[in-house]
Amino acid sequence: MTEYVIRLHNCAFFARHGLFNEEETLGQRFFVDAELVVNGTDGLENDDIEKVVDYGAAFQVIERIISGKRRFLIEALALDVAKDICSTFSIVKRATITIRKPSAPVQGILDYAEVSVTYPQNDD
């Protein structure tokens, strides 16, 4: 069976995640990359959207989680997205979710803080 990869880059969302009350009150932009390793089906051969992962639907799953309930850690947020993608789309073998937080509350100058989580960790 043919394996394929879907990549969604730099998906932008406004949300209220973080440890500090100000992060919840003010909110900020978050940027998400998703890499989905998918077990191929005959949908590839037959050009059948019903038998593959619709990347628009994957984007909506990401948006629902990122725009949803507050998480203190972007690591936990990334894990929740990866798990939800894998449970929503049974043919997704593995999801790597990267979240960038440009307005990370650190004392210093940086472009963004970034975390990547892969779920599941192996192919068992």
C-alpha positions as CSV (number, residue, x, y, z in Angstrom):
1,M,0.0,0.0,0.0
2,T,1.3,3.5,-0.9
3,E,2.0,5.8,2.0
4,Y,1.8,9.5,1.5
5,V,2.3,12.7,3.4
6,I,0.1,15.8,3.8
7,R,1.7,19.0,5.0
8,L,-0.1,22.1,6.2
9,H,2.2,25.0,6.8
10,N,1.8,28.2,8.8
11,C,-1.9,27.8,9.7
12,A,-2.7,30.9,11.7
13,F,-5.2,31.1,14.6
14,F,-6.1,33.5,17.4
15,A,-6.2,31.8,20.8
16,R,-5.7,32.2,24.5
17,H,-3.2,29.6,25.6
18,G,-0.4,30.0,28.1
19,L,0.5,30.1,31.8
20,F,-0.1,33.7,32.5
21,N,-3.5,35.4,33.0
22,E,-2.6,38.1,30.5
23,E,-2.2,35.5,27.8
24,E,-5.8,34.3,28.4
25,T,-7.1,37.9,28.7
26,L,-5.4,39.3,25.6
27,G,-4.9,36.2,23.5
28,Q,-2.4,36.1,20.6
29,R,-1.7,34.5,17.3
30,F,-0.5,30.9,17.1
31,F,1.0,29.3,13.9
32,V,0.6,25.6,13.3
33,D,2.4,23.2,10.9
34,A,1.0,19.7,10.5
35,E,2.7,16.7,8.9
36,L,0.3,13.7,8.5
37,V,1.7,10.4,7.4
38,V,-1.2,8.6,5.7
39,N,-1.7,4.9,4.8
40,G,-2.7,5.0,1.1
41,T,-5.9,3.5,0.0
42,D,-7.4,2.8,-3.4
43,G,-8.6,6.4,-3.2
44,L,-5.3,7.5,-4.6
45,E,-5.7,5.3,-7.6
46,N,-9.3,6.2,-8.1
47,D,-9.1,9.9,-7.3
48,D,-11.7,9.4,-4.6
49,I,-11.9,12.1,-1.9
50,E,-14.0,9.8,0.3
51,K,-11.1,7.4,0.7
52,V,-8.3,9.8,1.5
53,V,-7.7,12.5,4.1
54,D,-9.4,15.8,3.1
55,Y,-6.8,18.4,4.1
56,G,-9.6,21.0,4.5
57,A,-11.2,18.8,7.1
58,A,-7.8,18.3,8.8
59,F,-7.4,22.1,8.9
60,Q,-10.9,22.3,10.6
61,V,-9.8,19.8,13.3
62,I,-6.7,21.8,14.0
63,E,-8.7,25.0,14.2
64,R,-11.2,23.5,16.6
65,I,-8.5,22.4,19.0
66,I,-6.3,25.6,18.8
67,S,-9.3,27.9,19.1
68,G,-10.9,25.8,21.8
69,K,-10.2,25.4,25.5
70,R,-7.2,27.0,27.0
71,R,-4.1,24.9,27.6
72,F,-1.2,26.2,29.7
73,L,1.4,24.4,27.6
74,I,1.8,24.5,23.9
75,E,3.3,21.0,24.2
76,A,-0.1,19.7,25.5
77,L,-1.9,21.7,22.8
78,A,0.2,20.1,20.1
79,L,-0.4,16.6,21.5
80,D,-4.1,17.2,21.7
81,V,-4.1,18.2,18.0
82,A,-2.1,15.2,17.0
83,K,-4.3,12.8,18.9
84,D,-7.4,14.3,17.5
85,I,-6.1,14.1,13.9
86,C,-5.2,10.5,14.3
87,S,-8.6,9.6,15.9
88,T,-10.6,11.6,13.3
89,F,-8.8,10.1,10.3
90,S,-8.2,6.4,10.9
91,I,-5.8,6.2,7.9
92,V,-3.4,8.7,9.5
93,K,-0.5,6.6,10.6
94,R,1.4,9.4,12.4
95,A,0.9,13.2,13.0
96,T,3.6,15.7,13.7
97,I,2.2,19.0,15.0
98,T,4.4,22.1,15.3
99,I,3.1,25.1,17.1
100,R,4.8,28.5,17.1
101,K,4.0,31.2,19.6
102,P,5.4,34.6,18.4
103,S,4.5,36.5,21.5
104,A,6.0,34.1,24.0
105,P,6.5,35.8,27.4
106,V,10.2,35.7,27.7
107,Q,12.7,38.3,28.8
108,G,14.6,38.8,25.6
109,I,14.1,39.1,21.9
110,L,13.1,36.2,19.8
111,D,11.0,35.5,16.7
112,Y,8.9,32.8,18.4
113,A,8.9,29.8,20.7
114,E,8.2,26.5,18.9
115,V,7.3,23.0,20.0
116,S,6.8,19.9,17.8
117,V,5.0,16.7,19.0
118,T,4.7,13.4,17.1
119,Y,1.9,11.0,17.9
120,P,2.1,8.1,18.0
121,Q,5.8,7.9,18.7
122,N,6.3,4.6,16.8
123,D,4.5,2.3,14.4
124,D,3.6,-0.4,17.0
